[in-house]
Amino acid sequence: MNGQPTAEVVDRIRDIPIYRASIEQGHFPILEKPEIARGFPDNWMTPALAAALEAGQAEFVLSTGTNHARMQIIRPPYFLLNSYYRLWSEHPEIAATWEQGCRRVSLTTVLATEHVARVNARKRGEDPAPEPALSDRWLDDRTVYLNLRLDPARWQRADVERMLGEIEEARLAHPEGRYHLDCSGYHLAHLVRKAVEWGLWERFPQPASIVHAYEYTPVNVVRYLRAHFDCPIVDLFGSTELGYLYYSDRTGRYRPYLDRMSVELLPVAPGSEIYSLIVTSVRNPYMPLVRYRSGDCVRTLDGSPDPDRIARFCGREKELLPSPHGPVAQGDLDDLVGGVAPRIFLHRLHVGGPDDEAVLRCTTFDGSPLDPAEADALADGVRRLTGRRCHVEHREHLPIGKSGKYAWLATDGRPADGEA
């Protein structure tokens, strides 16, 4: 499979300046993010797009970068939300909560909450409040956002009580007392830990379904959530510019959701079984992407480049760690940590120190340090995985990034987005 677009796709993109040379040459190279930004937005502008922007049918937004530069894109209003809603409504295990009109309570980054509050304030011709009220955090009549703090580890008891109360309010609005919980897996795990620690767990309304969809969720976090919630827990994989592409079932197996899309996998390095995700999509009519490198890495069930056999999404290509045995992805370290020490909650690998020794810093769900045998097994596993000697350090707190998401890797003593 050479990944070249079909004649139907070429017809759809014929007027877009960025693709003219490829159409003339009869070959489409990999579309990289810098190429998208070069000459933006003129490199995408057509009379139809100009008219859509004028009419409010298309808008400029920024991609939601985790630890890297955000990218400006053009898309229909609520493009990602509509992709989410459609997938929710069609997912075989959670479609019932959509059909029953369950409200969607979203627990994710404070940046997402602030965006919703900003949009609502702008509609009223006002500036958003420093701490937006619940009424300002409704995205539409279905979805409300909870988080008002950057670092969920710093939530106080009052924060947790407020969020539990807001969840209960959303639950009671449903005739059968049901709601759908949308989250970053990390944020939900923090809320569960604090509710349990402060004797508030009995006040946590049990959801009818859960989706985590905002960032890589470690295996230990998934395991922790499954131990506390008796409902389907589904992972959605997607991005601001593409919408959602894959969903998991409640066992963790991924299924493709490639509406108006196709996918190819290219090895990140010769001989590697980690693959770069290359997507062709016309789902966004105003910015169709042809052979676009999303920046995400995957592994397949059998190591082959078959997109129908994707077993997991294992991190970002820019965050691959070179090793004597080939590139190491976030998912590779996560598998090691989950196999050796299920009590670990957050972990971050620091490399680039004296003699290139690695330091694995971690917190635990119960707050207790690892026992020496666990720490030794982890250190040995990191050495075998990365080729670096490793020291394991227990921490009470690992800070979140400025984006409201966690970095798994710090190089030269600095995490990728600059947190301490």
N, C-alpha and C positions, 0 to 999 in steps of 0.2 A: 504494500500500500504506500503510494508516494505522497498522500495527503493533499494532492492538488484539488481545488474546488470543482464542483460539478458545473455543467453549463448553466444550470438554473441559478446557482449562486453568482456566477460571473455576470449573468444578465442583471441581477439585483444590484451589483456594485459598479456597473459600467461607468456611471457618471461621477464617481467619487475620485477626486484628484489623487489621493494616496495610492490608488490601485492602477492608475493609467499605465504606468511603465510595465507593470507585471502583466496586464492584459495584452499589451503590445508584444511582449516577449513570449507570451504563452507559458509563463512559469511564475509561480508565487513563492518567494522565499519566506522563511520564518519572519513573522511580524513581531518585532521587539518593542518594548515599552518606550524607549527613547525615540523610536521612529514615529510612534503615535503622537508624541509631544512635539516633534520637530515641525514647525510651521502651523501648529494648532491655533485656531480652528480652521484656518483656510484650507489645510490639507484634507479636510472632511466636508467642506462646504459645497452644497449643491443647491439649486433653486428650491427644491422640495424641502431641504433642511432649513434653509433661511426662512421659508414660509412657516414651517412648523415652530421654529423659535419665536417668530413674530406672534404666532397665534397661541403660544403657551403650551403647545403639544410636545415640545422638546425643551430640555433645560440643561444647563451646565452644572455638573457636580464634581466632587473630588472622590476618588477611590478611598477606601478605608484602610490606609496603610497601618501595618502592625509596628514594624521597626524600620521601615524604609520610606523614601519619599512618596508622597501621595501623587496621584496622576489625575489630571483633569479629563473628564469624559463628557459626552453628550448622550442623553437617554430620555425616554418618555418619563413624565412624572410618575412616581411610585413604581418604577420599573422593578426594583428588587422586591418590594413589598408584594406586588401582584404575582411575581414569580413564587414567592413564599406561599401566598394564599392559595394559589392554584395547586402547588404540590401538597400542601396541607389537606386540601379538599379531595385530593386523589390518592393519597397514601393509604394503602390497604389496612394499616393498623391504627391510624389516627383520624381517618376521614370522618368518623362518627362525631368527633368533638367539633369539627368544622360544621357539619350538617346540623348539629344540635344548637348552634349559635353560641358556643362557649366563648367567653371573652379571652383574649390573649394578653397575658401579663408578661411583660418583657423585663428580664433582669440581666442587663449587660453593661457596657461601658457608660460612664457618665457623659462621654462625648455624644452618644446616641440620645440620651435624655436631653441634653442641652440643645441638640439640633431640633428636636421636636418642640421644645419650649420656644426656641427662637422663631420657628416657622409660625407657631400659633400667635406669638406676640406680634409678628410682622403683619399678620392678617388684621390685627386690631390697630395697627399703626403705632405700636408701643415697643419699648425695649423689654427684653425678657427680664424677669426678676432674678436676683442672685441665687435664690433657692426656689425654683418654680413650684407652685401649688399643684396638687393632684389634677385639678381641672386643666392646667396648662401642659400636662404630660400625656394627654390622649392624642395619639396620632390620627385616629379616626374613631368611629363608634365601636370598633372591635379591639383596638390595641392601646394599652397604657404602659408607660415606662416607669420603673421604680427607683433606679439608683441615682443618688445625688452626691456621691463621693467618688474621687478618683481611685483610691486604693481600698478595696473591700476588706482587707485585713485591718483597716483602721475604723471600720464601722463600730459605733458605740451601741449600747443597749437601746437607746432611743431610736437610732436608725433602724435597728432590727424590728423593734416593736411597731414603728411606723409602717415598714414594708409588709409585715405580716398582717397588719390591719388593712392595708390597701389591697392585699391579695384577697382577704376575707370579703371585702366590699365587692370586688369583682366576682367572687364565687357566689355571693348571695344574690347578685343580679340575675343569675341563671335560675330558671324554674326548678331545676333538679340539683342545684348547688354544685355545678361543675365548672371548671375553668381549664384553660390550656396554658402551660407554663413554657415560655420561650426564654432561652438563657444562653449566656456563656457558661460552659461547664464549671470553670473556675469560680465565677461569681456565685453560682448556686451552691457549690461545695462550701464556700465561705459562709453563706447564709445558714446552711444546715449546721455547720460546726458551731457557729455562735448561738443559734437557737438551742442546740443541745447543751452547750456549755452553760447558758444562762437560764436553763429550765423553762425554755419557751417552746420546746418542740411540740408539745400538745396543742399549741396554738397555731402550728404551721398547717394551713389547709392543704390536704392532699390533692394534687392535681389529677385530672383525668388523662392527660397526655403531656409529654415533655419533648421539646425539641431543643437541641444545642446546635448552634449554627454560625458562630461568630469567629471562632479560632480553633486551632488544634486542641483537642481535649485528651489529656493523657489517660493511659489505660487505668491507672490507679484512681483517677477522678471518676471515670465512668463506673468503675467497680464500686466506689463509694456511693455514688448516686443510686445505683441499682440496689444497693443494700438498704437504702432509706425510702425508696419510692416504689410502690407496687403498681406501676402503670407502664405503658410503652414509652421507651426513651429512644428517640430517633436523632441521628446526626444528619444534618443537611450540609452538603458541600457546594459552595458557589462563591461569587464575588460581585462587587458593585457593578462592574462593567459587563458581566456575563449573565447574571441571575444564577439560579441553582441548577447544577448539572447532575448530581448524584444524591441519593438518599440511602440511609441504612434501614434495615428492618430491626426489630427489637433484639435480634441476636448479634447485630453488628455487621452483617453482610451488606455490602453496597450494591445498589441497583442503579443503572443509568436512567437519567431523566433528560434526554437529549432532544427536547423539542426544538426543531429548527436549528439543530447543531450536529456536528460530528467531531470526533476526538481522535487524535493519533498520539502515540507515545514514542519519544525519542530518548535513548539512554543519555544520562547526564555526563557520562564519560565512557570511553570505549570499554566494553566488557562489563559495565555496571548494570545491575538489575534494579537500580533506582532510575525512574523515568521522569522526564520532563513532560508536563501536560501541554499539548498543542491543540488549540480549539479553533474550529471554524464555526461561526455563529451568525445567523441573520435574525435572531430573536429580537435584538434591538434594531429597529428599522433605520434609525438615524446614525448609527455607528456600527455597522456590521463588521465583524472581525474575521479575517481570513488567515488561517495558520498562525494564530496569535499565541505567543508563549505567555501563559498565565503567570508563570513564576512558581507554580506548585509542583511538588514531587509526589510520585506514587510508586507503590510496589504492587505487583500482581500475584495472583495465587500460585502461578507456576514459573514466575520469572520472565515470562514472554512479554513482548510489547503489544498484548491484546487488550484494548480498552474495555472489553466486556468482562475481563478477568481481574479488574482492579480489586485488590484486597484491602488497601488502606491508603489514605492520603497522609504522607509522612513528613510534611513540612515544606519549607520554602527553599527554592533553588539557591537564592543568595545566601542562605544560612547553612549550606553544606559545609562540613568540616573535612578538609583533606586529611587523609591518613595513609600509612604505607600500604593498606589493603584496598584503597579506593575511597570515594566520598562516603562520609557518614552523615545521615539525615537525623533530624529531630526524632523521628519515629524509632530509629535504631537505638538511640540512647534510652528512649522511653520504654522500649521492650525490655532492655536490660534492667532498668530501675524497677519496672513492674514485676519482673520475674524474681528479683532478689529481695526487694523490700516493699511489700504492698502498703506499709504504713506511711511511705513518703507521699506528701501532698505536692508541694512545689519543689522543683529542682532546677538548678542552673549550672551549666558547665563553664568554668572560667579557664581559658587557655592563653598561652602567650606570656606566661610568667617566667621566672628564672629557670633555666635549663628546659624550658618548654614543658614544665610540669603542669598538669591539669588539676584544678580544684573543683570538686563537685559539692556545691552548697545546696542544702535541702532543708525543708521543714517537714514536719510529720502531722498527720491528722490528730493525733493525741497529744502533740506537743513534746513528747519524750524523745531524747536522742536515740539513734540506732544503737543496737548492741555491737560490741567489737567484731563479732563474726559477720554481721550484716555489712558493717562498714568495710571490712577487709574484702568481702566478696564483691562489693560494689567497686572498690578501688581496683581490684584485679580485673573485673569485667571491663572497666573503662580503659585500662591499660591494653587489654587485648583488642578492644574495639577501635581505639584511636591511635595506638602506638605510643601513648604518653603515660609516664608515671602519674599516678593520681593520688590525691589526698581528699578524703571526705570530711566535710564540715557540717555540723548541725547548726541551723539558725532558727531563731524564733520568728524571724520575719524576712521575707524576700520582697523587695519593693516592686511594684508594678510599673510599667513604662508610661511615658507621657501620653501614649495613645490609649491608655486604659487596657492594654493587653500585656501579656507576659512574654519576655524573651527567654529562650532556652539556652542561649549561647552568648558568652561574653568573650571578646578577643582583645588581646593587649591590655587586659585589665579593665576594659570598658564594655558594658552591654551595648547592643546595637543601637538603641535609641537614647543612650546617655544617662539612664538612671544610675544611682549610686550602687 
